Amino acid sequence: MTIEERVAELERRLTALEERTAAPPAPAPPAPTEGDFWALDGLKTRLAALGAEQGGVLFTGTVRLATNERYDWQYGLPTEALLDGEEEDWTRAADAFAALGHPVRLRLLREILGGRRTVAELTALEDLGTTGQAYHHLRQLAAAGWLHSPGRGRYEVPAGRVVPLLVAIAIARA
C-alpha cells in the first residue's frame, strides 16, 4: 500500500469516527397550535396585572419519581428582578451551574432521583471513580444546594430543587 493510499484510508476512518461522535442536532420544536401557550398566556396576564413591562420568566413542573415521591413546583420572576438584581445573585447562580458541570455529578443526581440514596449504593456504581472522588462530588453538590443529607451516609435532592434540576436538564437539551 502506498503512502497516499494509507493517508486516504486514515482520513476516511477519521471522518467516519467524527461522524459517529458528533452530537445529534437538537430536535426542532413543533409548530405551535392554539392553546399550546396556555402557561405563557397565563404568565402574560399575571405580569400585566403586576405592571411588569419588561416581561417575566416562569418555570413549573409536576414530577413523580420512580420512588413514588411527588413534587409540584413553580417559580416566576419579573425580568427586572432578574436583570437588575444584585451581582452576587448571578455569582451564586454560577456556583450552582458549576456544580452541575461534571458528568459524574449529573450521574449522581440522576441516581439519587432514581432511588439510590446511600453512599454505599452510590459508590457501588461503575464509572464514578474512587470512593473519595464520589464523596468529593457529593460535597460539591451539597455545597451548591443540589443535595442535602438527612442522615449519615444518605443523600437526597431537596424538594425545592427537583423541578429546577429537571428544568436545567431540559434547557441543556433544547
PyMOL CGO cylinders between C-alpha atoms (Angstrom):
from pymol import cmd
from pymol.cgo import CYLINDER

trace = [
    CYLINDER, 0.00, 0.00, 0.00, 1.41, 3.39, -0.96, 0.3, 1, 1, 1, 1, 1, 1,
    CYLINDER, 1.41, 3.39, -0.96, 1.71, 6.29, 1.47, 0.3, 1, 1, 1, 1, 1, 1,
    CYLINDER, 1.71, 6.29, 1.47, -1.05, 8.14, -0.39, 0.3, 1, 1, 1, 1, 1, 1,
    CYLINDER, -1.05, 8.14, -0.39, -3.39, 5.17, -0.03, 0.3, 1, 1, 1, 1, 1, 1,
    CYLINDER, -3.39, 5.17, -0.03, -2.57, 4.87, 3.66, 0.3, 1, 1, 1, 1, 1, 1,
    CYLINDER, -2.57, 4.87, 3.66, -3.25, 8.59, 4.25, 0.3, 1, 1, 1, 1, 1, 1,
    CYLINDER, -3.25, 8.59, 4.25, -6.52, 8.35, 2.30, 0.3, 1, 1, 1, 1, 1, 1,
    CYLINDER, -6.52, 8.35, 2.30, -7.59, 5.35, 4.42, 0.3, 1, 1, 1, 1, 1, 1,
    CYLINDER, -7.59, 5.35, 4.42, -6.71, 7.20, 7.64, 0.3, 1, 1, 1, 1, 1, 1,
    CYLINDER, -6.71, 7.20, 7.64, -8.70, 10.24, 6.51, 0.3, 1, 1, 1, 1, 1, 1,
    CYLINDER, -8.70, 10.24, 6.51, -11.68, 8.02, 5.67, 0.3, 1, 1, 1, 1, 1, 1,
    CYLINDER, -11.68, 8.02, 5.67, -11.52, 6.38, 9.11, 0.3, 1, 1, 1, 1, 1, 1,
    CYLINDER, -11.52, 6.38, 9.11, -11.17, 9.73, 10.89, 0.3, 1, 1, 1, 1, 1, 1,
    CYLINDER, -11.17, 9.73, 10.89, -14.17, 11.16, 9.05, 0.3, 1, 1, 1, 1, 1, 1,
    CYLINDER, -14.17, 11.16, 9.05, -16.26, 8.10, 9.93, 0.3, 1, 1, 1, 1, 1, 1,
    CYLINDER, -16.26, 8.10, 9.93, -15.23, 8.37, 13.58, 0.3, 1, 1, 1, 1, 1, 1,
    CYLINDER, -15.23, 8.37, 13.58, -16.03, 12.09, 13.74, 0.3, 1, 1, 1, 1, 1, 1,
    CYLINDER, -16.03, 12.09, 13.74, -19.46, 11.48, 12.20, 0.3, 1, 1, 1, 1, 1, 1,
    CYLINDER, -19.46, 11.48, 12.20, -20.24, 8.82, 14.84, 0.3, 1, 1, 1, 1, 1, 1,
    CYLINDER, -20.24, 8.82, 14.84, -19.19, 11.03, 17.76, 0.3, 1, 1, 1, 1, 1, 1,
    CYLINDER, -19.19, 11.03, 17.76, -20.80, 14.27, 16.59, 0.3, 1, 1, 1, 1, 1, 1,
    CYLINDER, -20.80, 14.27, 16.59, -23.68, 15.41, 18.78, 0.3, 1, 1, 1, 1, 1, 1,
    CYLINDER, -23.68, 15.41, 18.78, -27.05, 14.92, 17.13, 0.3, 1, 1, 1, 1, 1, 1,
    CYLINDER, -27.05, 14.92, 17.13, -28.81, 18.17, 16.24, 0.3, 1, 1, 1, 1, 1, 1,
    CYLINDER, -28.81, 18.17, 16.24, -31.40, 19.40, 18.70, 0.3, 1, 1, 1, 1, 1, 1,
    CYLINDER, -31.40, 19.40, 18.70, -34.92, 18.48, 17.60, 0.3, 1, 1, 1, 1, 1, 1,
    CYLINDER, -34.92, 18.48, 17.60, -36.92, 21.32, 16.13, 0.3, 1, 1, 1, 1, 1, 1,
    CYLINDER, -36.92, 21.32, 16.13, -39.79, 22.40, 18.37, 0.3, 1, 1, 1, 1, 1, 1,
    CYLINDER, -39.79, 22.40, 18.37, -43.21, 21.53, 16.99, 0.3, 1, 1, 1, 1, 1, 1,
    CYLINDER, -43.21, 21.53, 16.99, -45.16, 24.33, 15.37, 0.3, 1, 1, 1, 1, 1, 1,
    CYLINDER, -45.16, 24.33, 15.37, -47.43, 25.91, 17.99, 0.3, 1, 1, 1, 1, 1, 1,
    CYLINDER, -47.43, 25.91, 17.99, -51.15, 25.42, 17.73, 0.3, 1, 1, 1, 1, 1, 1,
    CYLINDER, -51.15, 25.42, 17.73, -53.90, 27.24, 19.56, 0.3, 1, 1, 1, 1, 1, 1,
    CYLINDER, -53.90, 27.24, 19.56, -53.75, 26.54, 23.26, 0.3, 1, 1, 1, 1, 1, 1,
    CYLINDER, -53.75, 26.54, 23.26, -50.09, 25.47, 23.23, 0.3, 1, 1, 1, 1, 1, 1,
    CYLINDER, -50.09, 25.47, 23.23, -49.05, 28.59, 25.12, 0.3, 1, 1, 1, 1, 1, 1,
    CYLINDER, -49.05, 28.59, 25.12, -51.52, 28.31, 27.99, 0.3, 1, 1, 1, 1, 1, 1,
    CYLINDER, -51.52, 28.31, 27.99, -48.76, 28.76, 30.59, 0.3, 1, 1, 1, 1, 1, 1,
    CYLINDER, -48.76, 28.76, 30.59, -47.27, 31.70, 28.69, 0.3, 1, 1, 1, 1, 1, 1,
    CYLINDER, -47.27, 31.70, 28.69, -50.70, 33.29, 28.24, 0.3, 1, 1, 1, 1, 1, 1,
    CYLINDER, -50.70, 33.29, 28.24, -51.32, 32.97, 32.00, 0.3, 1, 1, 1, 1, 1, 1,
    CYLINDER, -51.32, 32.97, 32.00, -47.92, 34.50, 32.75, 0.3, 1, 1, 1, 1, 1, 1,
    CYLINDER, -47.92, 34.50, 32.75, -48.60, 37.44, 30.43, 0.3, 1, 1, 1, 1, 1, 1,
    CYLINDER, -48.60, 37.44, 30.43, -51.95, 38.08, 32.12, 0.3, 1, 1, 1, 1, 1, 1,
    CYLINDER, -51.95, 38.08, 32.12, -50.35, 37.98, 35.58, 0.3, 1, 1, 1, 1, 1, 1,
    CYLINDER, -50.35, 37.98, 35.58, -47.43, 40.23, 34.53, 0.3, 1, 1, 1, 1, 1, 1,
    CYLINDER, -47.43, 40.23, 34.53, -49.83, 42.77, 33.02, 0.3, 1, 1, 1, 1, 1, 1,
    CYLINDER, -49.83, 42.77, 33.02, -51.73, 42.87, 36.31, 0.3, 1, 1, 1, 1, 1, 1,
    CYLINDER, -51.73, 42.87, 36.31, -48.45, 43.45, 38.16, 0.3, 1, 1, 1, 1, 1, 1,
    CYLINDER, -48.45, 43.45, 38.16, -47.37, 46.16, 35.71, 0.3, 1, 1, 1, 1, 1, 1,
    CYLINDER, -47.37, 46.16, 35.71, -44.20, 44.25, 34.78, 0.3, 1, 1, 1, 1, 1, 1,
    CYLINDER, -44.20, 44.25, 34.78, -43.49, 45.94, 31.46, 0.3, 1, 1, 1, 1, 1, 1,
    CYLINDER, -43.49, 45.94, 31.46, -40.29, 44.05, 30.65, 0.3, 1, 1, 1, 1, 1, 1,
    CYLINDER, -40.29, 44.05, 30.65, -41.97, 40.67, 30.95, 0.3, 1, 1, 1, 1, 1, 1,
    CYLINDER, -41.97, 40.67, 30.95, -41.00, 37.77, 33.12, 0.3, 1, 1, 1, 1, 1, 1,
    CYLINDER, -41.00, 37.77, 33.12, -39.89, 34.17, 33.40, 0.3, 1, 1, 1, 1, 1, 1,
    CYLINDER, -39.89, 34.17, 33.40, -41.83, 31.22, 34.75, 0.3, 1, 1, 1, 1, 1, 1,
    CYLINDER, -41.83, 31.22, 34.75, -40.92, 27.60, 35.14, 0.3, 1, 1, 1, 1, 1, 1,
    CYLINDER, -40.92, 27.60, 35.14, -43.08, 24.95, 36.60, 0.3, 1, 1, 1, 1, 1, 1,
    CYLINDER, -43.08, 24.95, 36.60, -43.42, 21.21, 36.81, 0.3, 1, 1, 1, 1, 1, 1,
    CYLINDER, -43.42, 21.21, 36.81, -45.13, 18.27, 38.37, 0.3, 1, 1, 1, 1, 1, 1,
    CYLINDER, -45.13, 18.27, 38.37, -42.91, 15.24, 38.86, 0.3, 1, 1, 1, 1, 1, 1,
    CYLINDER, -42.91, 15.24, 38.86, -43.43, 11.73, 40.18, 0.3, 1, 1, 1, 1, 1, 1,
    CYLINDER, -43.43, 11.73, 40.18, -40.16, 9.87, 40.66, 0.3, 1, 1, 1, 1, 1, 1,
    CYLINDER, -40.16, 9.87, 40.66, -39.63, 6.12, 40.40, 0.3, 1, 1, 1, 1, 1, 1,
    CYLINDER, -39.63, 6.12, 40.40, -39.69, 6.17, 44.22, 0.3, 1, 1, 1, 1, 1, 1,
    CYLINDER, -39.69, 6.17, 44.22, -43.31, 7.47, 44.04, 0.3, 1, 1, 1, 1, 1, 1,
    CYLINDER, -43.31, 7.47, 44.04, -42.29, 10.78, 45.57, 0.3, 1, 1, 1, 1, 1, 1,
    CYLINDER, -42.29, 10.78, 45.57, -44.25, 13.62, 44.01, 0.3, 1, 1, 1, 1, 1, 1,
    CYLINDER, -44.25, 13.62, 44.01, -43.17, 17.23, 43.55, 0.3, 1, 1, 1, 1, 1, 1,
    CYLINDER, -43.17, 17.23, 43.55, -45.35, 20.10, 42.31, 0.3, 1, 1, 1, 1, 1, 1,
    CYLINDER, -45.35, 20.10, 42.31, -43.45, 23.31, 41.90, 0.3, 1, 1, 1, 1, 1, 1,
    CYLINDER, -43.45, 23.31, 41.90, -43.44, 26.67, 40.14, 0.3, 1, 1, 1, 1, 1, 1,
    CYLINDER, -43.44, 26.67, 40.14, -41.32, 29.76, 40.27, 0.3, 1, 1, 1, 1, 1, 1,
    CYLINDER, -41.32, 29.76, 40.27, -41.54, 33.01, 38.40, 0.3, 1, 1, 1, 1, 1, 1,
    CYLINDER, -41.54, 33.01, 38.40, -39.90, 36.41, 38.44, 0.3, 1, 1, 1, 1, 1, 1,
    CYLINDER, -39.90, 36.41, 38.44, -40.34, 39.64, 36.52, 0.3, 1, 1, 1, 1, 1, 1,
    CYLINDER, -40.34, 39.64, 36.52, -37.49, 40.30, 34.10, 0.3, 1, 1, 1, 1, 1, 1,
    CYLINDER, -37.49, 40.30, 34.10, -36.49, 43.39, 36.06, 0.3, 1, 1, 1, 1, 1, 1,
    CYLINDER, -36.49, 43.39, 36.06, -35.84, 41.29, 39.16, 0.3, 1, 1, 1, 1, 1, 1,
    CYLINDER, -35.84, 41.29, 39.16, -33.51, 39.04, 37.18, 0.3, 1, 1, 1, 1, 1, 1,
    CYLINDER, -33.51, 39.04, 37.18, -31.60, 41.66, 35.22, 0.3, 1, 1, 1, 1, 1, 1,
    CYLINDER, -31.60, 41.66, 35.22, -31.49, 44.41, 37.83, 0.3, 1, 1, 1, 1, 1, 1,
    CYLINDER, -31.49, 44.41, 37.83, -30.69, 42.06, 40.73, 0.3, 1, 1, 1, 1, 1, 1,
    CYLINDER, -30.69, 42.06, 40.73, -27.52, 42.09, 42.73, 0.3, 1, 1, 1, 1, 1, 1,
    CYLINDER, -27.52, 42.09, 42.73, -24.31, 40.88, 41.09, 0.3, 1, 1, 1, 1, 1, 1,
    CYLINDER, -24.31, 40.88, 41.09, -23.94, 38.34, 43.87, 0.3, 1, 1, 1, 1, 1, 1,
    CYLINDER, -23.94, 38.34, 43.87, -27.22, 36.72, 42.69, 0.3, 1, 1, 1, 1, 1, 1,
    CYLINDER, -27.22, 36.72, 42.69, -25.51, 35.96, 39.38, 0.3, 1, 1, 1, 1, 1, 1,
    CYLINDER, -25.51, 35.96, 39.38, -22.40, 34.75, 41.19, 0.3, 1, 1, 1, 1, 1, 1,
    CYLINDER, -22.40, 34.75, 41.19, -24.47, 32.31, 43.25, 0.3, 1, 1, 1, 1, 1, 1,
    CYLINDER, -24.47, 32.31, 43.25, -26.08, 31.13, 40.02, 0.3, 1, 1, 1, 1, 1, 1,
    CYLINDER, -26.08, 31.13, 40.02, -22.63, 30.50, 38.57, 0.3, 1, 1, 1, 1, 1, 1,
    CYLINDER, -22.63, 30.50, 38.57, -21.73, 28.37, 41.59, 0.3, 1, 1, 1, 1, 1, 1,
    CYLINDER, -21.73, 28.37, 41.59, -24.94, 26.34, 41.22, 0.3, 1, 1, 1, 1, 1, 1,
    CYLINDER, -24.94, 26.34, 41.22, -24.33, 25.80, 37.50, 0.3, 1, 1, 1, 1, 1, 1,
    CYLINDER, -24.33, 25.80, 37.50, -20.68, 24.94, 38.07, 0.3, 1, 1, 1, 1, 1, 1,
    CYLINDER, -20.68, 24.94, 38.07, -21.69, 22.16, 40.45, 0.3, 1, 1, 1, 1, 1, 1,
    CYLINDER, -21.69, 22.16, 40.45, -23.76, 20.65, 37.62, 0.3, 1, 1, 1, 1, 1, 1,
    CYLINDER, -23.76, 20.65, 37.62, -20.88, 20.94, 35.17, 0.3, 1, 1, 1, 1, 1, 1,
    CYLINDER, -20.88, 20.94, 35.17, -19.39, 17.49, 35.74, 0.3, 1, 1, 1, 1, 1, 1,
    CYLINDER, -19.39, 17.49, 35.74, -20.76, 14.25, 34.25, 0.3, 1, 1, 1, 1, 1, 1,
    CYLINDER, -20.76, 14.25, 34.25, -20.19, 12.31, 37.48, 0.3, 1, 1, 1, 1, 1, 1,
    CYLINDER, -20.19, 12.31, 37.48, -22.20, 14.86, 39.47, 0.3, 1, 1, 1, 1, 1, 1,
    CYLINDER, -22.20, 14.86, 39.47, -25.07, 14.70, 37.00, 0.3, 1, 1, 1, 1, 1, 1,
    CYLINDER, -25.07, 14.70, 37.00, -24.97, 10.90, 37.19, 0.3, 1, 1, 1, 1, 1, 1,
    CYLINDER, -24.97, 10.90, 37.19, -25.07, 11.05, 40.98, 0.3, 1, 1, 1, 1, 1, 1,
    CYLINDER, -25.07, 11.05, 40.98, -28.10, 13.34, 40.88, 0.3, 1, 1, 1, 1, 1, 1,
    CYLINDER, -28.10, 13.34, 40.88, -29.87, 11.08, 38.39, 0.3, 1, 1, 1, 1, 1, 1,
    CYLINDER, -29.87, 11.08, 38.39, -29.16, 8.01, 40.52, 0.3, 1, 1, 1, 1, 1, 1,
    CYLINDER, -29.16, 8.01, 40.52, -30.34, 9.77, 43.69, 0.3, 1, 1, 1, 1, 1, 1,
    CYLINDER, -30.34, 9.77, 43.69, -33.57, 10.86, 41.98, 0.3, 1, 1, 1, 1, 1, 1,
    CYLINDER, -33.57, 10.86, 41.98, -33.94, 7.25, 40.85, 0.3, 1, 1, 1, 1, 1, 1,
    CYLINDER, -33.94, 7.25, 40.85, -33.82, 5.98, 44.43, 0.3, 1, 1, 1, 1, 1, 1,
    CYLINDER, -33.82, 5.98, 44.43, -30.18, 5.21, 45.14, 0.3, 1, 1, 1, 1, 1, 1,
    CYLINDER, -30.18, 5.21, 45.14, -29.64, 7.38, 48.17, 0.3, 1, 1, 1, 1, 1, 1,
    CYLINDER, -29.64, 7.38, 48.17, -26.95, 5.82, 50.36, 0.3, 1, 1, 1, 1, 1, 1,
    CYLINDER, -26.95, 5.82, 50.36, -23.25, 6.31, 49.90, 0.3, 1, 1, 1, 1, 1, 1,
    CYLINDER, -23.25, 6.31, 49.90, -22.86, 2.52, 49.71, 0.3, 1, 1, 1, 1, 1, 1,
    CYLINDER, -22.86, 2.52, 49.71, -25.35, 2.33, 46.80, 0.3, 1, 1, 1, 1, 1, 1,
    CYLINDER, -25.35, 2.33, 46.80, -23.75, 5.27, 45.01, 0.3, 1, 1, 1, 1, 1, 1,
    CYLINDER, -23.75, 5.27, 45.01, -20.13, 4.22, 45.38, 0.3, 1, 1, 1, 1, 1, 1,
    CYLINDER, -20.13, 4.22, 45.38, -21.01, 0.71, 44.14, 0.3, 1, 1, 1, 1, 1, 1,
    CYLINDER, -21.01, 0.71, 44.14, -21.92, 2.19, 40.73, 0.3, 1, 1, 1, 1, 1, 1,
    CYLINDER, -21.92, 2.19, 40.73, -19.38, 1.78, 37.94, 0.3, 1, 1, 1, 1, 1, 1,
    CYLINDER, -19.38, 1.78, 37.94, -17.57, 4.72, 36.35, 0.3, 1, 1, 1, 1, 1, 1,
    CYLINDER, -17.57, 4.72, 36.35, -17.83, 7.02, 39.36, 0.3, 1, 1, 1, 1, 1, 1,
    CYLINDER, -17.83, 7.02, 39.36, -14.18, 6.79, 40.32, 0.3, 1, 1, 1, 1, 1, 1,
    CYLINDER, -14.18, 6.79, 40.32, -12.93, 6.08, 43.80, 0.3, 1, 1, 1, 1, 1, 1,
    CYLINDER, -12.93, 6.08, 43.80, -14.98, 6.40, 46.97, 0.3, 1, 1, 1, 1, 1, 1,
    CYLINDER, -14.98, 6.40, 46.97, -13.02, 9.55, 47.78, 0.3, 1, 1, 1, 1, 1, 1,
    CYLINDER, -13.02, 9.55, 47.78, -13.89, 11.04, 44.38, 0.3, 1, 1, 1, 1, 1, 1,
    CYLINDER, -13.89, 11.04, 44.38, -17.56, 10.19, 44.88, 0.3, 1, 1, 1, 1, 1, 1,
    CYLINDER, -17.56, 10.19, 44.88, -17.53, 11.92, 48.27, 0.3, 1, 1, 1, 1, 1, 1,
    CYLINDER, -17.53, 11.92, 48.27, -15.86, 14.96, 46.67, 0.3, 1, 1, 1, 1, 1, 1,
    CYLINDER, -15.86, 14.96, 46.67, -18.64, 15.20, 44.08, 0.3, 1, 1, 1, 1, 1, 1,
    CYLINDER, -18.64, 15.20, 44.08, -21.35, 14.70, 46.71, 0.3, 1, 1, 1, 1, 1, 1,
    CYLINDER, -21.35, 14.70, 46.71, -19.85, 17.51, 48.81, 0.3, 1, 1, 1, 1, 1, 1,
    CYLINDER, -19.85, 17.51, 48.81, -19.73, 19.83, 45.78, 0.3, 1, 1, 1, 1, 1, 1,
    CYLINDER, -19.73, 19.83, 45.78, -23.40, 19.16, 45.04, 0.3, 1, 1, 1, 1, 1, 1,
    CYLINDER, -23.40, 19.16, 45.04, -24.36, 19.67, 48.67, 0.3, 1, 1, 1, 1, 1, 1,
    CYLINDER, -24.36, 19.67, 48.67, -22.39, 22.92, 48.91, 0.3, 1, 1, 1, 1, 1, 1,
    CYLINDER, -22.39, 22.92, 48.91, -24.27, 24.28, 45.88, 0.3, 1, 1, 1, 1, 1, 1,
    CYLINDER, -24.27, 24.28, 45.88, -27.64, 23.24, 47.33, 0.3, 1, 1, 1, 1, 1, 1,
    CYLINDER, -27.64, 23.24, 47.33, -28.39, 20.42, 44.90, 0.3, 1, 1, 1, 1, 1, 1,
    CYLINDER, -28.39, 20.42, 44.90, -28.17, 17.79, 47.64, 0.3, 1, 1, 1, 1, 1, 1,
    CYLINDER, -28.17, 17.79, 47.64, -28.65, 17.55, 51.36, 0.3, 1, 1, 1, 1, 1, 1,
    CYLINDER, -28.65, 17.55, 51.36, -28.04, 14.76, 53.79, 0.3, 1, 1, 1, 1, 1, 1,
    CYLINDER, -28.04, 14.76, 53.79, -30.96, 13.90, 56.09, 0.3, 1, 1, 1, 1, 1, 1,
    CYLINDER, -30.96, 13.90, 56.09, -28.83, 11.33, 57.89, 0.3, 1, 1, 1, 1, 1, 1,
    CYLINDER, -28.83, 11.33, 57.89, -25.45, 9.70, 57.93, 0.3, 1, 1, 1, 1, 1, 1,
    CYLINDER, -25.45, 9.70, 57.93, -24.42, 8.36, 54.57, 0.3, 1, 1, 1, 1, 1, 1,
    CYLINDER, -24.42, 8.36, 54.57, -27.72, 9.26, 52.90, 0.3, 1, 1, 1, 1, 1, 1,
    CYLINDER, -27.72, 9.26, 52.90, -28.38, 11.96, 50.31, 0.3, 1, 1, 1, 1, 1, 1,
    CYLINDER, -28.38, 11.96, 50.31, -31.44, 13.41, 48.61, 0.3, 1, 1, 1, 1, 1, 1,
    CYLINDER, -31.44, 13.41, 48.61, -32.26, 16.26, 46.28, 0.3, 1, 1, 1, 1, 1, 1,
    CYLINDER, -32.26, 16.26, 46.28, -34.13, 18.93, 48.29, 0.3, 1, 1, 1, 1, 1, 1,
    CYLINDER, -34.13, 18.93, 48.29, -37.81, 19.13, 47.30, 0.3, 1, 1, 1, 1, 1, 1,
    CYLINDER, -37.81, 19.13, 47.30, -37.39, 22.71, 46.06, 0.3, 1, 1, 1, 1, 1, 1,
    CYLINDER, -37.39, 22.71, 46.06, -34.58, 21.65, 43.72, 0.3, 1, 1, 1, 1, 1, 1,
    CYLINDER, -34.58, 21.65, 43.72, -36.13, 18.62, 41.98, 0.3, 1, 1, 1, 1, 1, 1,
    CYLINDER, -36.13, 18.62, 41.98, -38.07, 20.53, 39.31, 0.3, 1, 1, 1, 1, 1, 1,
    CYLINDER, -38.07, 20.53, 39.31, -35.33, 23.18, 38.81, 0.3, 1, 1, 1, 1, 1, 1,
    CYLINDER, -35.33, 23.18, 38.81, -32.80, 20.40, 38.25, 0.3, 1, 1, 1, 1, 1, 1,
    CYLINDER, -32.80, 20.40, 38.25, -35.03, 18.79, 35.63, 0.3, 1, 1, 1, 1, 1, 1,
    CYLINDER, -35.03, 18.79, 35.63, -35.62, 22.23, 34.04, 0.3, 1, 1, 1, 1, 1, 1,
    CYLINDER, -35.62, 22.23, 34.04, -31.84, 22.70, 33.81, 0.3, 1, 1, 1, 1, 1, 1,
    CYLINDER, -31.84, 22.70, 33.81, -31.51, 19.31, 32.12, 0.3, 1, 1, 1, 1, 1, 1,
    CYLINDER, -31.51, 19.31, 32.12, -34.37, 20.18, 29.73, 0.3, 1, 1, 1, 1, 1, 1,
    CYLINDER, -34.37, 20.18, 29.73, -32.69, 23.51, 28.92, 0.3, 1, 1, 1, 1, 1, 1,
    CYLINDER, -32.69, 23.51, 28.92, -29.46, 21.71, 28.06, 0.3, 1, 1, 1, 1, 1, 1,
    CYLINDER, -29.46, 21.71, 28.06, -31.41, 19.52, 25.61, 0.3, 1, 1, 1, 1, 1, 1,
    CYLINDER, -31.41, 19.52, 25.61, -33.09, 22.47, 23.86, 0.3, 1, 1, 1, 1, 1, 1,
]
cmd.load_cgo(trace, "trace")
